């Protein structure tokens, strides 16, 4: 049996906002699937004839914004996926750099190549998939 509002106690408030979180009208989704769905809907809407020019212009702007958002979300997903791998690669390279400095000195070519690899890991590696520098071979 359902109780009416007046039968509820002081701590039993019915809150309409406690339901599932929804996007506000015109909001930008954060997941790749929802962004793709919105892009697909807007491209279909572009083909419809007889829409006012303001609506068409607004839809084109939203489409461009969603396409840029899709690229950034994908890059973030790849970056997050390979975050730990990047960390371990950096640690390996810093160990190699330390031993190369001790054996060959600071100005040797081996030290320079290791520094370039570290720079690659730190700067360029964020948005691309993993590529190990030692070829995945471990020394025993």
C-alpha positions in Angstrom: 0.0 0.0 0.0 1.4 3.4 -1.0 1.4 6.2 1.6 0.4 9.7 0.7 2.6 12.7 1.2 1.0 13.6 4.4 1.7 10.2 6.0 5.4 10.4 5.5 7.7 11.2 8.4 10.0 14.2 8.7 13.0 12.4 7.1 11.1 10.7 4.3 11.1 13.4 1.7 10.5 12.5 -1.9 13.2 14.1 -4.0 12.6 14.3 -7.7 16.4 14.8 -8.3 17.4 11.5 -6.7 16.6 9.6 -9.9 19.1 8.9 -12.7 21.3 11.8 -13.8 20.3 13.1 -17.2 21.8 15.7 -19.4 20.2 19.1 -19.6 18.7 20.0 -22.9 21.6 20.9 -25.3 24.2 19.3 -23.0 27.3 17.6 -24.3 27.7 13.9 -23.5 30.9 12.5 -22.1 31.0 8.9 -23.4 32.2 8.0 -26.9 29.0 6.0 -27.7 26.7 8.9 -26.7 28.8 11.4 -28.7 28.7 9.2 -31.8 24.9 8.8 -31.4 24.4 12.5 -31.2 26.7 13.1 -34.2 24.7 10.5 -36.2 21.4 12.2 -35.2 22.7 15.6 -36.2 24.0 14.4 -39.6 20.5 12.9 -40.3 18.9 16.1 -39.2 21.1 18.0 -41.7 19.5 16.1 -44.6 16.0 17.3 -43.6 14.7 20.1 -45.8 12.6 23.0 -44.7 14.3 23.7 -41.4 14.8 27.4 -40.4 18.4 28.7 -41.1 19.0 29.4 -37.4 18.3 25.7 -36.6 20.6 24.5 -39.4 23.4 26.8 -38.3 23.0 25.8 -34.6 23.1 22.1 -35.6 26.2 22.6 -37.7 28.0 24.3 -34.8 26.9 21.6 -32.4 28.1 18.9 -34.9 31.6 20.5 -35.1 31.8 20.8 -31.4 30.8 17.1 -30.9 33.3 16.0 -33.5 36.1 17.8 -31.6 34.8 16.4 -28.3 34.9 12.9 -29.8 38.6 13.3 -30.7 39.6 14.6 -27.3 37.6 11.9 -25.5 39.3 9.2 -27.6 42.7 10.7 -26.9 42.0 10.7 -23.2 40.9 7.1 -23.3 44.1 6.0 -25.0 46.2 8.1 -22.7 44.5 6.6 -19.6 44.8 3.1 -21.0 48.6 3.3 -21.4 49.3 5.5 -18.4 50.9 2.7 -16.4 52.9 1.4 -19.4 54.3 4.9 -19.9 55.3 5.0 -16.2 57.2 1.7 -16.4 58.8 2.7 -19.7 60.1 5.9 -18.1 61.5 4.0 -15.1 63.3 1.6 -17.4 64.8 4.4 -19.5 65.9 6.4 -16.4 67.7 3.3 -15.1 69.4 2.9 -18.5 70.3 6.5 -18.6 71.9 6.2 -15.2 74.0 3.2 -16.2 75.0 4.8 -19.5 76.1 8.0 -17.8 78.3 6.1 -15.4 79.9 4.0 -18.1 80.1 6.3 -21.1 79.8 9.9 -19.7 77.2 12.6 -20.3 78.1 13.4 -23.9 78.0 9.9 -25.4 75.7 9.0 -28.3 74.0 6.3 -26.2 73.0 8.8 -23.5 71.6 11.1 -26.2 69.5 8.4 -27.7 68.1 7.4 -24.3 67.3 11.1 -23.6 65.4 11.2 -27.0 63.5 8.1 -26.0 62.6 9.7 -22.6 61.4 12.8 -24.4 59.3 10.7 -26.7 57.7 8.9 -23.7 57.0 12.1 -21.8 55.9 14.4 -24.6 54.7 12.4 -27.7 53.5 9.2 -26.1 50.4 10.5 -24.5 48.0 10.0 -27.4 49.4 7.0 -29.2 49.5 3.4 -28.4 52.4 1.7 -26.6 55.6 0.8 -28.4 58.4 -0.7 -26.2 61.9 0.5 -26.8 63.6 -2.7 -25.9 61.3 -4.8 -28.2 59.7 -6.6 -25.3 62.9 -8.7 -24.7 64.1 -9.1 -21.2 67.7 -9.8 -20.3 68.3 -12.8 -18.2 
